[in-house]
């Protein structure tokens, strides 16, 4: 489990930012566990394009099998293109509840994000890798392409377990369609995640800390 021992701020070498100001140089790879058992993986890959833009490719595959029968399946593939701290486009496909959802978001001629003809304004996608600025109240749901109200609260600091040992991190609880505890290291890199869905406890363990 994620260690929830909170540490005094004086024991942390600087406080972790609430969100990453730069795209991480290293990909992010999580093994995902459901009630302690392997559940799948969540991978975020970063590809600089040479013109200042960066593509962020996201792959999530989760499943539960009983013998040869798959009783639960969730897949999510998305690409985000960023120009500095500005989201240029986001496209995603999600397999959920037995069917596929597709989303196509682009920045329009007036500078606002647009999804299915709807002006979205400036929204950060719900992909978690970047984190969320303090006081944020609405984000872009990457499954539906719709604005999603959220409330973000500070959880303080803790030691978070990874495949290569524990790391110091700052935590934020984001309450939206699901309440998620997210953890980021001193560089703003996403290092931990835990939430409950459909009565199941889901935990992420970073593989390349």
C-alpha positions as CSV (number, residue, x, y, z in Angstrom):
1,X,0.0,0.0,0.0
2,X,1.0,3.6,-0.3
3,X,2.6,4.7,2.9
4,X,0.5,7.5,4.4
5,X,3.0,8.6,7.0
6,X,2.9,12.4,6.7
7,X,6.2,14.2,7.1
8,X,6.9,17.6,8.5
9,X,7.7,20.1,5.8
10,X,11.1,20.7,7.4
11,X,12.1,17.1,6.5
12,X,11.4,17.5,2.8
13,X,14.1,19.1,0.7
14,X,11.8,21.7,-0.8
15,X,8.1,21.2,-1.5
16,X,6.9,19.5,-4.6
17,X,5.0,21.7,-7.1
18,X,1.3,21.1,-7.6
19,X,1.9,20.6,-11.3
20,X,4.8,20.0,-13.7
21,X,6.0,23.2,-15.5
22,X,8.1,21.1,-17.9
23,X,7.4,17.9,-19.8
24,X,9.3,15.1,-18.0
25,X,12.3,13.7,-19.8
26,X,11.5,10.2,-18.6
27,X,8.5,8.1,-19.5
28,X,6.1,7.1,-16.7
29,X,5.2,3.5,-16.3
30,X,2.9,2.1,-13.6
31,X,1.8,-1.4,-12.7
32,X,-1.8,-1.2,-11.5
33,X,-3.2,-3.4,-8.7
34,X,-6.8,-4.1,-7.8
35,X,-7.2,-5.1,-4.1
36,X,-3.5,-6.1,-4.1
37,X,-3.7,-8.3,-7.3
38,X,-2.2,-7.4,-10.7
39,X,-4.8,-5.4,-12.7
40,X,-2.9,-4.0,-15.7
41,X,-0.6,-1.1,-16.6
42,X,-0.7,2.7,-17.2
43,X,2.1,4.1,-19.4
44,X,2.8,7.8,-20.4
45,X,5.3,8.4,-23.1
46,X,6.9,11.8,-24.1
47,X,8.1,12.5,-27.6
48,X,9.7,15.9,-28.4
49,X,8.8,16.8,-32.0
50,X,11.8,19.2,-32.6
51,X,9.7,22.3,-33.1
52,X,9.1,22.9,-29.4
53,X,6.0,20.7,-29.4
54,X,5.8,17.5,-27.4
55,X,3.5,14.5,-28.0
56,X,2.3,12.7,-24.9
57,X,1.0,9.2,-25.6
58,X,-1.1,7.5,-22.9
59,X,-2.0,3.8,-22.8
60,X,-4.1,2.2,-20.1
61,X,-5.0,-1.5,-20.1
62,X,-6.9,-3.1,-17.2
63,X,-8.6,-6.4,-17.1
64,X,-9.9,-9.1,-14.8
65,X,-10.1,-12.7,-15.9
66,X,-11.7,-15.8,-14.5
67,X,-9.8,-18.6,-16.2
68,X,-10.2,-18.1,-19.9
69,X,-13.0,-15.6,-19.5
70,X,-12.5,-11.8,-19.3
71,X,-15.0,-10.4,-16.8
72,X,-13.8,-6.8,-16.9
73,X,-11.9,-4.9,-19.5
74,X,-10.9,-1.2,-19.7
75,X,-8.7,0.4,-22.3
76,X,-7.8,4.0,-22.9
77,X,-5.4,5.3,-25.6
78,X,-4.8,9.1,-25.9
79,X,-2.5,11.5,-27.5
80,X,-1.9,15.0,-26.2
81,X,0.1,17.6,-28.1
82,X,1.6,20.4,-26.0
83,X,3.3,23.6,-27.1
84,X,5.1,24.8,-23.9
85,X,2.3,24.8,-21.3
86,X,-0.5,25.0,-23.9
87,X,-2.5,22.0,-24.9
88,X,-2.8,22.0,-28.7
89,X,-4.9,18.9,-29.3
90,X,-6.1,15.8,-27.5
91,X,-7.5,12.7,-29.1
92,X,-8.6,9.6,-27.2
93,X,-10.3,6.2,-27.5
94,X,-11.8,4.5,-24.5
95,X,-13.2,1.0,-24.1
96,X,-15.6,1.1,-21.1
97,X,-18.8,-0.8,-20.2
98,X,-18.6,-2.8,-23.4
99,X,-18.3,0.0,-25.9
100,X,-15.9,2.5,-27.4
101,X,-15.9,6.3,-26.8
102,X,-13.9,8.6,-29.0
103,X,-12.9,12.2,-28.3
104,X,-11.3,14.8,-30.6
105,X,-10.3,18.1,-29.0
106,X,-8.4,20.8,-30.9
107,X,-7.5,24.4,-30.3
108,X,-9.7,26.6,-32.5
109,X,-8.9,29.8,-34.4
110,X,-9.8,32.0,-31.5
111,X,-7.4,30.1,-29.2
112,X,-10.0,28.1,-27.2
113,X,-10.2,24.3,-27.0
114,X,-13.1,22.9,-29.0
115,X,-14.8,19.5,-28.7
116,X,-17.7,18.6,-31.0
117,X,-18.2,22.2,-31.8
118,X,-18.4,23.2,-28.2
119,X,-16.0,25.9,-26.9
120,X,-14.2,24.6,-23.8
121,X,-12.0,27.4,-22.8
122,X,-8.7,26.6,-21.1
123,X,-8.9,23.2,-19.5
124,X,-6.2,20.8,-18.3
125,X,-6.9,17.2,-19.4
126,X,-7.6,14.6,-16.7
127,X,-4.5,12.5,-17.6
128,X,-2.9,13.3,-14.2
129,X,0.8,13.3,-15.4
130,X,1.0,17.0,-15.4
131,X,-0.8,17.6,-12.1
132,X,-3.3,20.4,-11.4
133,X,-2.7,24.0,-10.5
134,X,-3.9,25.1,-7.0
135,X,-7.5,26.3,-7.0
136,X,-8.5,24.6,-10.2
137,X,-12.2,23.9,-10.4
138,X,-12.8,22.4,-13.8
139,X,-10.7,20.0,-16.0
140,X,-11.2,18.2,-19.3
141,X,-12.5,14.7,-19.0
142,X,-10.3,12.7,-21.4
143,X,-12.9,9.9,-21.7
144,X,-15.8,12.2,-22.7
145,X,-14.3,15.4,-24.0
146,X,-16.5,17.3,-21.6
147,X,-15.7,19.8,-18.8
148,X,-15.6,18.0,-15.4
149,X,-16.0,19.9,-12.1
150,X,-13.3,19.0,-9.5
151,X,-12.2,19.9,-6.0
152,X,-8.5,19.6,-5.2
153,X,-7.2,19.4,-1.6
154,X,-3.7,19.2,-0.3
155,X,-2.8,15.9,1.4
156,X,0.7,17.1,2.6
157,X,3.8,15.0,2.1
158,X,4.4,11.2,2.4
159,X,6.8,8.5,1.5
160,X,5.4,6.7,-1.6
161,X,6.4,3.2,-2.5
162,X,7.7,2.4,-6.0
163,X,9.3,-0.6,-7.6
164,X,12.7,0.9,-6.8
165,X,12.1,2.0,-3.2
166,X,10.2,4.9,-1.5
167,X,10.3,8.5,-2.7
168,X,9.3,11.7,-1.0
169,X,6.2,13.1,-2.6
170,X,3.4,15.7,-2.2
171,X,-0.2,14.5,-2.4
172,X,-3.4,16.0,-3.7
173,X,-6.9,14.6,-3.5
174,X,-9.0,15.4,-6.6
175,X,-12.7,14.8,-6.2
176,X,-14.5,14.6,-9.5
177,X,-16.3,11.7,-11.2
178,X,-13.9,9.6,-9.1
179,X,-12.0,10.7,-6.0
180,X,-8.3,10.1,-6.7
181,X,-5.2,10.6,-4.5
182,X,-2.3,11.7,-6.7
183,X,1.4,12.0,-5.6
184,X,4.2,14.0,-7.2
185,X,7.9,14.2,-6.4
186,X,10.0,17.3,-5.9
187,X,10.3,17.8,-9.7
188,X,6.5,17.5,-10.2
189,X,6.8,14.0,-11.7
190,X,3.8,11.8,-11.2
191,X,4.9,9.0,-8.9
192,X,1.7,7.5,-7.2
193,X,-2.0,7.1,-7.5
194,X,-4.8,5.4,-5.5
195,X,-8.5,5.4,-5.7
196,X,-11.7,3.4,-5.2
197,X,-14.0,2.4,-8.1
198,X,-17.0,0.1,-8.0
199,X,-16.0,-1.0,-4.5
200,X,-12.5,-2.0,-5.6
201,X,-9.3,-0.4,-4.3
202,X,-6.9,0.6,-7.2
203,X,-3.3,1.4,-6.6
204,X,-0.5,2.4,-8.9
205,X,3.1,1.4,-8.4
206,X,5.7,3.3,-10.4
207,X,8.1,1.0,-12.2
208,X,10.8,3.5,-13.3
209,X,11.4,5.8,-10.4
